[in-house]
C-alpha cells in the first residue's frame, strides 16, 4: 500500500520537490500538501520514492536536463535538499563549484525560468549542511543569498538540529525564501536573531554578506518544539534482520581505537549500574605530529551520531551495548536509521542494507520539515490568502 495516497483537493498548497531522494521532505510536509513534480538522478532512490509515493509526479534524471515545460502549474513551494558533498566539512570543499553541490545552479536556473514565465513559486526552501555557511570563506552562502535577492525574494536562514525532534545529532541549515509580494506577518519575523535557531555561526555568516545579499534578509521566527521524550535505545530493534552481532574480538578491537576521552565515556557508562547504549563512529584523525590514524568516537547521551551516506566502513555507525564489563556491538540497522529520520515503520526501504543506509543518511529529517511547514511555510501562505480574500 502506498504512503500518502493523495486525493486531489484544489485548496491544498502545491510544491515541487527537487533532489527528492526517498521523499522525506514529502513525508514531512504531509498530506496537507500536494506534490506536482519530484526529481532525483539516483535510480535506486527513485525506486524507493515510487514504492512509497507512486511515480506519476516523479522524473528520474539530472536536474541539468529539466526544462520549465516539464514543471506543471504554479507551485506554492519549491523544496530543494541539494547535494552536500562539496559543502561538507568532511569533503573536499569544492563548494558550489563542485560537481555535486554545484547542481544548485542549474536547479536555480529553473526558478529563474519560472519567474520569466510568470510562474514563480511563492516560497522556496533549501536544506543543506551547516558547512554551507563557511564554504569558500562564506562566499557560497553569499552567492545563494544574492541569487535570492536578485529574484525578488525575502529570505532568512535557520540552523535546526534534528535532536530536538528525534534522537539523532543532526544540525542542518534551512534557507526559507518568500516572494517579496508575500508580506511577512510580524509574528513570523524578528528584529534580531534568536540563539535557538540563529547560532553564532549563522550570525557571523550574515555579517559577511554583501549589501546586495542583505537587502532581502529577514530573521524568521520559529518556536521550539515540545521537549523530545524518546531516546536512541527506544528506537532500536531487538534482533534486526539485516545486521549481525560482531564477535567479542571485533568489539574489543573497536574499543581499542578509542582515545582517553572516549574510553572515559565508556568507563562512565560501565559504572552506571544499568545497561547503556553508545553510538560509535570510526574516523580518521590526525595527531599533533600530523600522523593520521583511525579512532573510534563514542557517545552515551541517548543520541545517535549524525547519519551519513556509507562510503567505506568509517561512515557506518556502530552501536555499543554496555552492561557492566559486558560489551556487545553491531552496526545500526536500516530500519533504525529510518526511525532516526522520523519515518514510520511502514515506510518501504531498499532491501540492500547499503542502499537503505545511503537513502536515509542522505535525507532530511521529516519532523523538522513538518515543524518548518506548520510554523512558517503554511502561515506565510495563509496570510497571503487572507489578504487576497480581503
Protein Blocks (a to p, Z undefined) as FASTA:
>chain_A
ZZhiacddfklccdddehklnolmmmmnommbccfbdcdfbfklmmmmmmmnopklpccd
dfklpcfklpgcjdfbdcddddfklmpmklnonmjmbmklmmmmmmmmmmmmmmmnopac
fbdcddddfklmmgghhlmmmmmmmmmmmnopacddddddfklmmccdcdddddddddfk
lccdfklpcfbdcfklmcfklmmmmmmpcfklmmmgccdddddddddfbdfklmpcfbdc
kbccddfklmmmmmmmpcfklmmmmmmmmmnopacdddddddddddfkopacddddddfe
hpacdddddebjklpccddddehjbccdddddfklmmmmnopafklccdfblklmmmmmm
mmccfklmmmmmmmmmmmmmmmmmmmmmZZ
